[in-house]
Amino acid sequence: MGISGIAFSPQPFAASGIRTAINRQGAGAGATDGAVADPTGAAEPNPPAKAQQAGKPELSQEAAADVRKLKARDTQVRAHEAAHLGAAGGLAVSGASFSFQRGPDGVNYAIGGEVSIDVSPGRTPSETIGRARTIQAAALAPADPSGQDLAVAAQAQQMAQEARAELTRQQMEERSAERSPSGGARLANAYGQSGSRPGPSLSVYA
């Protein structure tokens, strides 16, 4: 129904394939070079606590501030993606995947993430409308939807509008066929009427 892929992210809207990334969050506070993507969705393993502490000097105030920012970003990203994933329901193709950055303390923090979902249209306009509603709900699920999330929600709304228009067109064609002479003949034949011979009647109540 006009779109086959959606990307939830601060980057420009992307539409390709039958699956897409929900909310590919960009690097936020404290994010610098060194972020790496993890397509599996598994958390990047952190060095053992003992290894981090052994012979390691205490962090400077600036480094400690960076760690606090990275921790806050990690929490925000994981909550954001969990909201998308929870609302995507059966359209989710995979779990959330994250990109990480190693902080001054040697720990890897999530600074971006995505959830892939199937955004192909349904087999019927009615099914497409239902899928579009789910996509829109998934886009707006986080408490802090990004600009790209809002763009995806608008795309899903357009998808639903197109499906509703198609559904209306089909219903009008069906009504027109029923009212036409040929449609009446088919209806008469369906009830066993032939020529002037009386046949079973059909009462319709509104």
Residue pairs with C-beta under 8 A, 6 or more apart in sequence:
1 121
1 125
1 128
1 132
1 159
1 162
1 163
1 166
2 158
2 159
2 162
3 15
3 119
3 155
3 158
3 159
4 15
4 16
4 17
4 18
4 119
4 120
4 121
5 14
5 15
5 16
5 17
5 18
5 19
5 20
5 119
6 13
6 14
6 15
6 20
6 22
6 117
6 119
6 135
6 139
6 152
6 155
6 156
7 13
7 14
7 15
7 20
7 21
7 22
7 24
7 114
7 148
7 152
8 20
8 21
8 22
8 23
8 24
8 84
8 114
8 115
8 138
8 139
8 146
8 148
8 149
8 152
9 21
9 23
9 24
9 25
9 26
9 114
9 146
9 148
10 24
10 25
10 26
10 146
10 147
10 148
11 24
11 26
11 148
13 148
13 151
13 152
13 155
14 20
15 155
18 118
18 119
18 120
19 93
19 116
19 117
19 118
19 119
20 116
20 117
20 119
21 114
21 115
21 116
22 81
22 84
22 85
22 88
22 114
22 115
22 116
22 117
22 138
22 139
22 152
23 80
23 81
23 84
23 113
23 114
23 115
23 139
23 142
23 146
23 148
23 149
24 112
24 113
24 114
24 148
25 77
25 80
25 81
25 111
25 112
25 113
25 114
25 146
26 112
27 35
27 99
27 101
27 111
27 112
28 73
28 76
28 77
28 111
29 69
29 70
29 72
29 73
30 66
30 67
30 69
30 70
30 72
30 73
30 101
30 103
30 109
30 111
31 70
31 73
31 101
31 111
31 112
32 101
34 101
34 102
35 99
35 100
35 101
35 111
35 112
36 44
36 99
36 100
36 101
37 97
37 98
37 99
37 112
38 44
38 97
38 98
38 99
38 100
39 97
40 97
41 94
41 95
41 96
41 97
41 98
43 98
43 108
43 110
44 98
44 100
44 108
44 110
45 108
46 52
46 106
46 107
46 108
47 106
47 107
51 106
52 105
52 106
52 107
56 106
59 67
59 104
59 105
63 104
63 105
64 104
66 103
66 104
67 103
67 104
67 105
67 107
70 101
70 103
70 107
70 109
70 111
71 109
73 109
73 110
73 111
74 109
74 110
74 111
76 144
77 98
77 110
77 111
77 112
77 113
78 96
78 98
78 110
78 113
79 142
79 143
80 113
80 142
80 144
81 96
81 98
81 113
81 114
81 115
82 96
83 141
83 142
83 143
84 96
84 115
84 138
84 139
84 141
84 142
85 92
85 95
85 96
85 115
86 141
87 134
87 137
87 138
87 140
87 141
88 115
88 117
88 134
88 135
88 138
89 134
89 138
90 134
91 117
91 118
91 119
91 131
91 134
91 135
91 138
92 115
92 116
92 117
93 116
93 117
93 118
94 115
94 116
95 115
96 113
96 114
96 115
97 113
97 114
97 115
97 116
98 110
98 111
98 112
98 113
99 110
99 111
99 112
99 113
100 108
100 109
100 110
100 111
101 108
101 109
101 111
102 108
102 109
103 109
115 138
117 135
117 138
119 131
119 135
120 131
121 127
121 128
121 131
121 159
121 163
122 128
122 129
122 130
122 131
122 163
125 163
125 164
125 166
125 167
125 170
126 163
126 167
128 159
128 160
128 163
129 160
129 163
129 164
129 167
131 159
132 156
132 157
132 159
132 160
132 163
133 156
133 160
135 152
135 153
135 156
135 159
136 152
136 153
136 156
136 157
136 160
139 145
139 149
139 150
139 152
139 153
139 156
140 149
140 150
140 153
142 149
145 153
176 183
177 183
178 184
178 187
188 199
191 199
191 200
191 201
191 202
192 199
192 200
193 199
193 200
